[in-house]
Amino acid sequence: MIRQSIVSLTLLAVAVFTSGKVRSAESDATKAATKAFHQLIDNEWQWTLHDDPEFASWLGDHRHDQRWQNLSLNAIERRHEYRQSVLEHLAKIDSLLLSKQDRVSYELFRGQYQNAVDAYQFGWHLVPLTQRGGIQDTSSLASSLRFETVKDYEAWNIRLYSFPEYMDQTLALMQKGVDRKIVHARVVMTRLPAQIRRQIVDDPTKSLFYKPYRDMPDSISVEKQVDLKEGAELSIRTRIVPAYRKMLRFFEEVYLPACFEKVGVWQIPNGREFYASRARQFTTTDLTPQQIHDIGHHEVKRIRLEMKDVMREVGFNGTFAEFLEHLRNDQKYYYKDPNKLLSEYKAICRRIDPQLPKMFGRLPRRPYQLEAIPQHLAPDTTTAYYRSPSADGSRNGTYFVNLYRPETRPTYEMEVLSVHEAVPGHHLQIAIAQELEGIPEFRRYGGYTAFIEGWGLYSEKLGYELGLYKDPYSRFGQLTYDMWRAVRLVVDTGIHDQGWSRQKAIDFFAANAAKSMHDIENEIDRYIAWPGQALAYKIGQLRILELRKKAETELGDKFDLRAFHDTILGQGAVTLNVLDGIVNDWIAERKVKD
């Protein structure tokens, strides 16, 4: 018995020792994999900032303020090859050895790089501008930058001087796009010449690039201010304005005539395959364009029934089409004074802000501000948009509203628009993401459109719980915005996959939503120039609504809306399949809690 006990103890000791060695080896492998992964994503974040100096400047990283991004064809090819090599390095790291949080980062990081690599074959980088943005609007970068020191101004002056090379690279891309028949539809590109001409000025001080010099800080001596201003004026006069004159000639004589008469990317080489890949990218799902088209039709029918309920509530005697025309044309729903319009937007935001703690346990530290969309962009852009805070704290989040032609901006849309673009929509979500700890920078300052815009659209429904939409017309405004995003699923897939004409898309939009014809045309032109992006909103919203319904059903009395929202926003803007896992884990954890 004694001998048997000794043998047993010896075997137990060997097992414990061996088990310890195995655990130690596993620990070493985990540490090595974790270190390798962290080093890779940290290096890639620095590479991103170096590779895209405008993005770095926009974030508030001023190390690369003197440069523009290299848009030469050779640089774009090298960028593609580099991303392929990163994916090869990433594949050597065993994600199963990483922590749960790092596995999420691994999946998101791999997806981002794989999307970029897969997209290269379609050549969409050869269309480097749209009617809503591009090199014709590069001057807007100045509005996002900090100008406090001599170094800030000197960096801008160097950028101004080097602008012609940046322009030449852009025009070379566009010429290659002409050669390969990868271009935009002519109907949206006809907006560009007027935008280019705004940059061609006789007086350099009237240039949009000169904006930082109009109100320089007193900390810079008068002599130095004069020197900096003279340098800027010289570059604008002799380098920037001539570059835009060159662009205008090229655009009108070469590019515009080569653009498609019809609309839709089905016209470019492998266009339908390209669009299907864009649909997957922007929705972060495997839905096909046809499936998305069908979802859109279903949502349009559902929302239209709710809109008819409001129409009956207000006692309108007429058809649905007549009610939409009434809303578009009756001036009691519009302001004539742009300043009054801006004041009312501010008043709405002041009403929303105090209600947020009822629905969120965590609120962003960074505030947001409300401004008018710059006049040179307003005629060609949408009703509003949001600009996120800078990483260095020098710029708050900004909710931009369009004051151009206020007589086309209905008052019943103002509440829902503010919820989407400011709080609890884009500002709350994006600012919280930037303030998260324990996740890498590419997740804090990046993200997926399906999540970001899906959250914005989900937030519009939260307006009811925030005490908004008390007026039936404001409720109709909320339904109009929901319908707007449902219409997008139909018309975006219709244009780019099914060969719809621009007019057919406009007619479908106008038949189902009360937005003004000016807004509808701008929206349709946006979808034409930005294939697939518009699909993200409704697909993302539907998924978040599904997850909330699932949580409410499974948790019953244990469901906590504030905790649910904090969970949704607690990992940054992730793909929808990752979001599924996050919420399912949260539900499981809540179930076992007392």
C-alpha positions as CSV (number, residue, x, y, z in Angstrom):
1,M,0.0,0.0,0.0
2,I,2.8,2.3,0.9
3,R,4.6,1.6,-2.4
4,Q,1.4,2.0,-4.3
5,S,0.8,5.4,-2.6
6,I,4.3,6.5,-3.4
7,V,3.8,5.6,-7.1
8,S,0.5,7.4,-7.2
9,L,2.0,10.5,-5.6
10,T,4.9,10.3,-8.1
11,L,2.6,10.1,-11.0
12,L,0.5,13.0,-9.6
13,A,3.6,15.1,-9.2
14,V,4.7,14.3,-12.8
15,A,1.2,15.2,-14.0
16,V,1.1,18.5,-12.1
17,F,4.6,19.3,-13.3
18,T,3.7,18.5,-16.9
19,S,0.4,20.4,-16.6
20,G,2.3,23.4,-15.3
21,K,4.8,23.2,-18.2
22,V,1.8,23.0,-20.7
23,R,0.1,26.0,-19.0
24,S,3.4,27.9,-19.1
25,A,3.9,27.1,-22.8
26,E,0.3,28.2,-23.4
27,S,0.9,31.4,-21.5
28,D,4.1,32.1,-23.4
29,A,2.3,31.5,-26.7
30,T,-0.5,33.8,-25.6
31,K,1.9,36.5,-24.6
32,A,3.8,36.2,-27.9
33,A,0.6,36.3,-30.0
34,T,-0.8,39.3,-28.0
35,K,2.5,41.2,-28.3
36,A,2.7,40.5,-32.1
37,F,-0.9,41.6,-32.7
38,H,-0.6,44.8,-30.6
39,Q,2.6,45.7,-32.4
40,L,1.0,45.1,-35.8
41,I,-2.0,47.2,-35.2
42,D,0.0,50.0,-33.5
43,N,2.4,50.0,-36.5
44,E,-0.5,50.1,-38.9
45,W,-2.2,53.0,-37.2
46,Q,1.0,55.0,-37.5
47,W,1.3,53.9,-41.1
48,T,-2.2,55.1,-41.7
49,L,-1.5,58.5,-40.3
50,H,1.7,58.8,-42.3
51,D,0.1,57.6,-45.5
52,D,-2.9,59.9,-45.2
53,P,-1.7,63.2,-43.9
54,E,-5.0,65.0,-44.3
55,F,-6.7,62.4,-42.1
56,A,-3.9,62.8,-39.5
57,S,-4.3,66.6,-39.6
58,W,-8.1,66.3,-39.4
59,L,-7.7,64.0,-36.3
60,G,-5.4,66.6,-34.7
61,D,-2.1,64.8,-35.2
62,H,0.1,67.5,-36.6
63,R,3.2,65.5,-37.4
64,H,2.3,65.4,-41.1
65,D,0.7,68.8,-41.6
66,Q,3.1,69.8,-44.4
67,R,2.0,67.1,-46.8
68,W,-0.8,65.9,-49.0
69,Q,-1.5,62.3,-49.5
70,N,0.4,60.7,-52.4
71,L,-2.2,59.9,-55.0
72,S,0.1,58.8,-57.8
73,L,-0.8,55.5,-59.6
74,N,2.5,54.0,-58.4
75,A,1.8,55.0,-54.8
76,I,-1.7,53.5,-54.9
77,E,-0.3,50.2,-56.3
78,R,2.3,50.1,-53.6
79,R,-0.4,50.8,-51.0
80,H,-2.3,47.8,-52.3
81,E,0.7,45.5,-52.2
82,Y,1.5,46.7,-48.7
83,R,-1.9,45.9,-47.4
84,Q,-1.6,42.4,-48.9
85,S,1.6,41.9,-47.0
86,V,0.0,43.1,-43.8
87,L,-2.7,40.4,-44.2
88,E,0.0,37.8,-44.7
89,H,1.6,38.9,-41.4
90,L,-1.7,38.9,-39.6
91,A,-2.5,35.4,-40.8
92,K,0.6,34.2,-38.9
93,I,-0.9,35.3,-35.6
94,D,-3.2,32.7,-34.0
95,S,-6.3,34.7,-33.0
96,L,-7.5,31.9,-30.7
97,L,-4.6,32.7,-28.4
98,L,-5.8,36.3,-28.0
99,S,-8.1,37.7,-25.4
100,K,-11.8,38.2,-26.2
101,Q,-11.4,41.9,-26.8
102,D,-8.3,41.3,-29.0
103,R,-10.2,38.7,-31.0
104,V,-12.8,41.4,-31.8
105,S,-10.1,43.8,-32.9
106,Y,-8.4,41.0,-34.9
107,E,-11.6,40.3,-36.8
108,L,-12.4,44.0,-37.5
109,F,-8.8,44.8,-38.5
110,R,-8.6,41.8,-40.9
111,G,-12.0,42.8,-42.4
112,Q,-10.9,46.4,-43.0
113,Y,-7.7,45.4,-44.8
114,Q,-9.4,42.6,-46.7
115,N,-12.1,44.9,-48.0
116,A,-9.4,47.4,-49.2
117,V,-7.5,44.6,-51.0
118,D,-10.6,43.1,-52.5
119,A,-11.8,46.5,-53.8
120,Y,-8.6,47.4,-55.6
121,Q,-9.4,45.2,-58.6
122,F,-12.5,47.2,-59.4
123,G,-10.5,50.5,-59.8
124,W,-12.9,52.8,-58.0
125,H,-9.9,54.7,-56.8
126,L,-9.8,56.2,-60.3
127,V,-12.9,58.4,-59.4
128,P,-11.3,60.5,-56.7
129,L,-14.0,63.1,-56.4
130,T,-17.8,63.6,-56.4
131,Q,-20.1,66.5,-56.5
132,R,-20.1,66.4,-52.7
133,G,-16.3,66.5,-52.1
134,G,-12.9,66.1,-53.6
135,I,-9.9,68.2,-54.6
136,Q,-12.3,71.0,-55.7
137,D,-13.1,71.4,-52.0
138,T,-9.7,70.7,-50.4
139,S,-9.8,74.2,-48.9
140,S,-12.4,73.0,-46.4
141,L,-9.6,71.1,-44.6
142,A,-8.5,74.5,-43.2
143,S,-11.8,74.7,-41.2
144,S,-10.9,71.4,-39.4
145,L,-7.4,72.4,-38.5
146,R,-5.8,74.3,-35.6
147,F,-4.1,77.6,-36.4
148,E,-2.5,78.9,-33.2
149,T,1.2,79.0,-33.8
150,V,3.7,80.1,-36.5
151,K,4.4,76.4,-37.1
152,D,0.7,75.8,-37.9
153,Y,0.7,78.5,-40.5
154,E,4.1,77.5,-42.0
155,A,2.8,74.0,-42.5
156,W,-0.3,75.3,-44.3
157,N,1.9,77.5,-46.5
158,I,4.0,74.5,-47.4
159,R,0.9,72.6,-48.3
160,L,-0.3,75.5,-50.5
161,Y,3.0,75.6,-52.3
162,S,3.0,71.8,-53.0
163,F,-0.6,71.8,-54.2
164,P,0.0,71.6,-58.0
165,E,1.6,68.1,-57.6
166,Y,-1.4,67.0,-55.6
167,M,-3.6,68.3,-58.4
168,D,-1.6,66.6,-61.1
169,Q,-1.8,63.3,-59.4
170,T,-5.6,63.7,-59.1
171,L,-6.0,64.5,-62.8
172,A,-3.8,61.5,-63.7
173,L,-6.2,59.3,-61.8
174,M,-9.1,60.8,-63.5
175,Q,-7.5,60.4,-66.9
176,K,-6.8,56.7,-66.1
177,G,-10.5,56.4,-65.2
178,V,-11.4,57.8,-68.6
179,D,-9.1,55.3,-70.3
180,R,-10.6,52.4,-68.4
181,K,-14.2,53.7,-68.5
182,I,-14.4,54.0,-64.7
183,V,-16.1,57.3,-64.4
184,H,-19.2,59.0,-62.9
185,A,-22.5,59.7,-64.5
186,R,-22.5,63.0,-66.3
187,V,-25.6,64.3,-64.6
188,V,-23.8,64.5,-61.2
189,M,-20.5,65.7,-62.7
190,T,-22.2,68.8,-64.3
191,R,-22.2,70.3,-60.8
192,L,-18.4,70.3,-60.6
193,P,-17.4,73.2,-62.9
194,A,-19.2,75.8,-60.7
195,Q,-17.4,74.3,-57.7
196,I,-14.0,74.5,-59.4
197,R,-14.6,78.1,-60.5
198,R,-15.2,79.1,-56.9
199,Q,-11.5,78.4,-56.3
200,I,-10.4,80.6,-59.3
201,V,-10.1,84.1,-57.8
202,D,-8.2,87.2,-58.9
203,D,-7.6,88.4,-55.4
204,P,-5.8,85.7,-53.3
205,T,-7.3,87.0,-50.1
206,K,-10.7,86.0,-51.4
207,S,-9.6,82.4,-51.8
208,L,-11.1,79.8,-49.6
209,F,-7.6,78.6,-48.9
210,Y,-6.8,82.0,-47.4
211,K,-9.4,81.6,-44.6
212,P,-6.9,80.9,-41.8
213,Y,-5.1,84.3,-42.4
214,R,-8.2,86.4,-42.0
215,D,-8.1,86.2,-38.2
216,M,-4.6,85.4,-37.0
217,P,-3.8,85.1,-33.3
218,D,-2.2,88.1,-31.5
219,S,0.5,85.8,-30.2
220,I,2.1,86.0,-33.7
221,S,4.0,89.2,-34.3
222,V,2.6,91.6,-36.8
223,E,5.8,91.3,-38.9
224,K,5.5,87.5,-38.9
225,Q,1.8,87.7,-39.8
226,V,2.7,89.9,-42.8
227,D,5.4,87.4,-43.9
228,L,3.0,84.4,-43.6
229,K,0.2,86.2,-45.4
230,E,2.5,87.2,-48.3
231,G,3.7,83.6,-48.7
232,A,0.1,82.3,-48.8
233,E,-1.0,85.0,-51.3
234,L,1.9,84.2,-53.6
235,S,1.2,80.4,-53.5
236,I,-2.5,81.0,-54.1
237,R,-1.9,83.4,-57.0
238,T,0.9,81.5,-58.8
239,R,0.2,77.8,-57.9
240,I,-3.3,77.1,-56.6
241,V,-5.3,79.2,-58.9
242,P,-3.4,78.0,-62.0
243,A,-3.8,74.4,-60.8
244,Y,-7.6,74.9,-60.7
245,R,-7.6,76.6,-64.1
246,K,-5.8,73.5,-65.4
247,M,-8.4,71.3,-63.7
248,L,-11.3,73.2,-65.2
249,R,-9.9,72.8,-68.7
250,F,-9.3,69.1,-68.2
251,F,-12.7,68.6,-66.6
252,E,-14.7,70.4,-69.3
253,E,-12.7,69.3,-72.3
254,V,-11.8,65.7,-71.3
255,Y,-13.5,64.3,-68.2
256,L,-17.1,65.5,-68.5
257,P,-17.5,64.4,-72.1
258,A,-16.3,60.9,-71.1
259,C,-18.8,60.5,-68.3
260,F,-21.7,58.2,-68.7
261,E,-25.0,59.5,-70.1
262,K,-26.9,56.9,-68.0
263,V,-26.5,56.4,-64.2
264,G,-25.3,53.4,-62.3
265,V,-22.0,51.6,-61.8
266,W,-23.3,48.6,-63.7
267,Q,-21.8,50.5,-66.7
268,I,-18.2,50.2,-65.5
269,P,-16.1,47.0,-66.1
270,N,-17.4,44.3,-63.8
271,G,-19.9,46.9,-62.4
272,R,-22.5,44.6,-61.0
273,E,-19.8,42.5,-59.2
274,F,-18.3,45.7,-57.9
275,Y,-21.7,46.9,-56.6
276,A,-22.4,43.6,-54.9
277,S,-19.1,43.9,-53.1
278,R,-20.0,47.5,-52.0
279,A,-23.3,46.2,-50.7
280,R,-21.5,43.7,-48.5
281,Q,-18.9,46.2,-47.4
282,F,-21.4,48.9,-46.4
283,T,-23.9,46.7,-44.8
284,T,-21.3,44.3,-43.2
285,T,-23.7,41.4,-44.3
286,D,-23.8,38.9,-47.1
287,L,-27.1,40.3,-48.4
288,T,-27.3,40.5,-52.2
289,P,-28.5,43.6,-54.0
290,Q,-31.8,41.9,-54.8
291,Q,-32.4,40.9,-51.2
292,I,-31.7,44.5,-50.1
293,H,-34.0,45.8,-52.8
294,D,-36.8,43.5,-51.5
295,I,-36.2,44.6,-47.9
296,G,-36.6,48.2,-49.1
297,H,-39.9,47.6,-50.7
298,H,-41.2,45.8,-47.6
299,E,-40.1,48.7,-45.4
300,V,-41.7,51.3,-47.8
301,K,-45.0,49.6,-47.6
302,R,-44.9,49.3,-43.8
303,I,-43.9,52.9,-43.2
304,R,-46.5,54.2,-45.7
305,L,-49.3,52.6,-43.6
306,E,-48.1,54.5,-40.5
307,M,-47.9,57.7,-42.5
308,K,-51.5,57.3,-43.7
309,D,-52.5,57.0,-40.0
310,V,-51.0,60.4,-39.3
311,M,-52.7,61.8,-42.4
312,R,-56.0,60.6,-41.1
313,E,-55.2,62.0,-37.6
314,V,-54.7,65.5,-38.9
315,G,-57.9,65.3,-40.9
316,F,-56.5,65.7,-44.3
317,N,-59.1,65.1,-47.0
318,G,-57.2,63.9,-50.1
319,T,-54.9,61.3,-51.5
320,F,-51.5,60.4,-50.0
321,A,-49.8,62.1,-53.0
322,E,-51.8,65.2,-52.4
323,F,-50.8,65.2,-48.7
324,L,-47.1,65.0,-49.7
325,E,-47.6,68.0,-52.1
326,H,-49.4,69.9,-49.4
327,L,-46.4,69.4,-47.1
328,R,-44.0,70.4,-49.8
329,N,-45.8,73.6,-50.8
330,D,-47.6,75.0,-47.8
331,Q,-45.3,77.8,-46.5
332,K,-46.5,77.4,-43.0
333,Y,-44.1,74.5,-42.7
334,Y,-41.1,76.6,-43.7
335,Y,-39.0,79.5,-42.5
336,K,-38.0,82.2,-44.9
337,D,-35.2,83.6,-42.7
338,P,-32.1,81.4,-42.5
339,N,-31.2,82.9,-39.2
340,K,-34.6,81.9,-37.7
341,L,-34.0,78.4,-39.1
342,L,-30.6,78.2,-37.3
343,S,-32.1,79.5,-34.1
344,E,-34.8,76.9,-34.1
345,Y,-32.3,74.1,-34.6
346,K,-30.4,75.3,-31.6
347,A,-33.6,75.4,-29.5
348,I,-34.3,71.8,-30.4
349,C,-30.9,70.7,-29.3
350,R,-31.3,72.5,-26.0
351,R,-34.5,70.5,-25.4
352,I,-32.9,67.2,-26.2
353,D,-29.7,67.4,-24.2
354,P,-31.2,67.2,-20.7
355,Q,-33.2,64.1,-21.5
356,L,-30.2,61.9,-22.4
357,P,-29.4,60.6,-18.9
358,K,-32.8,58.9,-18.9
359,M,-31.6,56.6,-21.7
360,F,-27.8,56.4,-21.3
361,G,-25.5,55.5,-18.4
362,R,-22.5,56.9,-20.2
363,L,-22.5,60.2,-22.0
364,P,-19.6,61.8,-23.9
365,R,-17.3,64.3,-22.2
366,R,-16.8,66.2,-25.4
367,P,-19.6,68.7,-26.3
368,Y,-20.9,69.5,-29.8
369,Q,-21.7,72.7,-31.6
370,L,-24.1,73.7,-34.3
371,E,-23.0,75.6,-37.5
372,A,-24.3,76.4,-40.9
373,I,-22.9,74.4,-43.8
374,P,-20.4,76.6,-45.7
375,Q,-22.1,78.6,-48.4
376,H,-19.9,77.3,-51.2
377,L,-21.0,73.7,-50.5
378,A,-24.6,74.3,-49.4
379,P,-26.3,74.2,-52.9
380,D,-24.9,70.8,-53.8
381,T,-25.1,68.9,-50.5
382,T,-27.7,67.4,-48.2
383,T,-29.8,68.8,-45.4
384,A,-27.2,68.3,-42.7
385,Y,-24.2,66.3,-41.6
386,Y,-21.9,65.8,-38.6
387,R,-18.2,66.3,-38.2
388,S,-16.6,64.4,-35.3
389,P,-14.2,65.9,-32.7
390,S,-10.5,65.9,-33.3
391,A,-8.4,63.5,-31.3
392,D,-6.2,66.3,-29.8
393,G,-9.2,68.0,-28.2
394,S,-8.8,71.2,-30.3
395,R,-12.1,70.7,-32.2
396,N,-15.5,69.7,-30.8
397,G,-18.1,67.7,-32.7
398,T,-20.1,69.8,-35.1
399,Y,-23.6,69.4,-36.3
400,F,-23.8,71.3,-39.7
401,V,-27.2,72.3,-41.0
402,N,-28.1,73.6,-44.5
403,L,-29.5,77.1,-44.5
404,Y,-29.4,77.5,-48.3
405,R,-33.0,78.1,-49.6
406,P,-34.7,77.9,-46.1
407,E,-38.0,77.8,-47.9
408,T,-37.2,74.2,-48.9
409,R,-36.3,73.1,-45.3
410,P,-39.5,71.8,-43.6
411,T,-39.9,72.5,-39.9
412,Y,-41.4,69.1,-39.2
413,E,-38.1,67.5,-40.1
414,M,-36.0,69.5,-37.7
415,E,-36.4,67.4,-34.6
416,V,-35.7,64.1,-36.3
417,L,-32.7,65.5,-38.1
418,S,-31.2,66.8,-34.9
419,V,-31.7,63.5,-33.1
420,H,-29.8,61.8,-36.0
421,E,-26.9,64.1,-36.5
422,A,-26.3,65.3,-32.9
423,V,-27.7,63.5,-29.9
424,P,-28.4,60.7,-29.2
425,G,-27.2,60.0,-32.8
426,H,-23.9,60.7,-34.3
427,H,-22.2,63.0,-31.8
428,L,-23.1,60.8,-28.8
429,Q,-22.0,57.6,-30.5
430,I,-18.8,58.9,-32.1
431,A,-17.6,60.9,-29.2
432,I,-18.2,58.0,-26.8
433,A,-16.2,55.7,-29.2
434,Q,-13.3,58.2,-29.2
435,E,-13.3,58.2,-25.4
436,L,-13.3,54.4,-24.9
437,E,-10.3,52.9,-23.2
438,G,-8.8,49.5,-23.8
439,I,-9.5,49.4,-27.6
440,P,-7.0,50.3,-30.4
441,E,-7.1,53.7,-32.2
442,F,-8.4,52.2,-35.4
443,R,-11.6,51.3,-33.6
444,R,-11.8,54.5,-31.6
445,Y,-11.5,56.7,-34.7
446,G,-12.8,54.5,-37.4
447,G,-15.8,52.2,-37.8
448,Y,-18.4,50.8,-40.1
449,T,-21.2,52.8,-41.8
450,A,-23.8,50.1,-41.0
451,F,-23.2,50.7,-37.3
452,I,-22.7,54.4,-37.4
453,E,-25.6,55.3,-39.6
454,G,-27.7,52.4,-38.3
455,W,-27.3,53.9,-34.8
456,G,-28.2,57.3,-36.2
457,L,-31.4,56.0,-37.7
458,Y,-32.2,53.9,-34.6
459,S,-31.8,57.1,-32.6
460,E,-34.5,58.8,-34.6
461,K,-37.0,56.3,-33.1
462,L,-35.7,57.2,-29.6
463,G,-37.1,60.6,-30.2
464,Y,-40.4,59.4,-29.0
465,E,-38.9,58.2,-25.7
466,L,-37.1,61.6,-25.4
467,G,-40.4,63.4,-25.5
468,L,-40.1,64.7,-29.1
469,Y,-42.6,64.3,-32.0
470,K,-45.5,65.5,-29.9
471,D,-46.9,67.3,-32.9
472,P,-48.4,64.9,-35.5
473,Y,-46.5,66.7,-38.3
474,S,-43.2,66.1,-36.4
475,R,-44.2,62.4,-36.1
476,F,-44.8,62.5,-39.9
477,G,-41.3,64.0,-40.1
478,Q,-39.9,61.0,-38.2
479,L,-41.7,58.7,-40.5
480,T,-40.5,60.7,-43.5
481,Y,-36.9,60.1,-42.5
482,D,-37.5,56.5,-41.8
483,M,-39.2,56.2,-45.3
484,W,-36.3,58.2,-46.8
485,R,-33.8,55.4,-45.6
486,A,-36.2,52.6,-46.8
487,V,-36.5,54.3,-50.2
488,R,-32.7,54.3,-50.3
489,L,-32.6,50.5,-50.3
490,V,-34.9,50.5,-53.3
491,V,-33.4,53.3,-55.4
492,D,-29.7,52.6,-54.7
493,T,-30.0,49.0,-55.8
494,G,-32.3,50.0,-58.6
495,I,-29.8,52.5,-60.0
496,H,-26.6,50.5,-59.6
497,D,-27.8,46.9,-60.0
498,Q,-31.1,47.0,-62.0
499,G,-30.4,49.9,-64.4
500,W,-33.0,52.4,-63.1
501,S,-32.8,55.9,-64.6
502,R,-32.3,58.9,-62.5
503,Q,-35.8,60.1,-63.1
504,K,-37.3,56.7,-62.1
505,A,-35.4,57.0,-58.8
506,I,-36.6,60.5,-58.3
507,D,-40.2,59.6,-59.0
508,F,-40.1,56.6,-56.6
509,F,-38.6,58.8,-53.9
510,A,-41.2,61.6,-54.4
511,A,-44.1,59.2,-54.4
512,N,-43.2,57.9,-51.0
513,A,-41.6,60.8,-48.9
514,A,-42.5,64.4,-48.3
515,K,-39.0,65.8,-48.7
516,S,-38.7,68.7,-51.1
517,M,-37.9,68.1,-54.7
518,H,-34.6,70.0,-54.2
519,D,-33.6,67.6,-51.4
520,I,-34.8,64.6,-53.4
521,E,-32.7,65.5,-56.4
522,N,-29.6,66.1,-54.3
523,E,-30.2,62.8,-52.5
524,I,-30.6,60.8,-55.7
525,D,-27.4,62.4,-57.1
526,R,-25.6,61.4,-53.9
527,Y,-26.6,57.8,-54.3
528,I,-25.5,57.9,-58.0
529,A,-22.0,59.1,-57.0
530,W,-21.6,57.0,-53.8
531,P,-22.8,53.5,-54.7
532,G,-23.8,51.3,-51.8
533,Q,-23.2,53.8,-49.0
534,A,-26.9,54.5,-48.7
535,L,-27.7,50.9,-48.0
536,A,-26.1,51.0,-44.6
537,Y,-28.6,53.1,-42.7
538,K,-31.7,51.0,-42.8
539,I,-29.9,47.6,-42.6
540,G,-28.0,48.8,-39.5
541,Q,-31.2,50.2,-37.9
542,L,-33.1,47.0,-38.5
543,R,-30.4,44.9,-36.8
544,I,-30.2,47.1,-33.7
545,L,-34.0,47.1,-33.4
546,E,-34.0,43.3,-33.7
547,L,-31.3,43.0,-31.0
548,R,-33.3,45.3,-28.7
549,K,-36.5,43.3,-29.2
550,K,-34.6,40.1,-28.5
551,A,-33.1,41.5,-25.3
552,E,-36.5,42.8,-24.1
553,T,-38.1,39.4,-24.8
554,E,-35.5,37.2,-23.3
555,L,-34.8,39.5,-20.2
556,G,-38.3,40.6,-19.4
557,D,-38.1,42.6,-16.1
558,K,-34.3,42.3,-16.2
559,F,-34.1,44.5,-19.3
560,D,-32.4,47.8,-18.7
561,L,-32.5,50.3,-21.6
562,R,-29.6,52.4,-20.3
563,A,-27.5,49.3,-19.9
564,F,-28.5,48.0,-23.3
565,H,-27.5,51.3,-25.0
566,D,-24.2,51.4,-23.1
567,T,-23.6,47.8,-24.3
568,I,-24.3,48.8,-28.0
569,L,-22.0,51.8,-27.8
570,G,-19.4,50.2,-25.5
571,Q,-17.1,48.7,-28.2
572,G,-17.1,51.4,-30.8
573,A,-18.6,51.1,-34.3
574,V,-18.3,47.4,-35.1
575,T,-19.7,45.1,-37.8
576,L,-23.2,43.8,-37.4
577,N,-22.1,40.2,-36.8
578,V,-19.7,41.4,-34.1
579,L,-22.5,43.5,-32.6
580,D,-24.7,40.3,-32.5
581,G,-22.1,38.6,-30.4
582,I,-21.7,41.6,-28.0
583,V,-25.4,41.8,-27.3
584,N,-25.9,38.1,-27.1
585,D,-23.1,37.9,-24.5
586,W,-24.7,40.8,-22.6
587,I,-28.1,39.0,-22.6
588,A,-26.5,35.8,-21.3
589,E,-24.8,37.7,-18.5
590,R,-27.9,39.6,-17.4
591,K,-29.9,36.3,-17.3
592,V,-27.7,34.9,-14.6
593,K,-27.6,38.0,-12.5
594,D,-30.0,38.2,-9.5
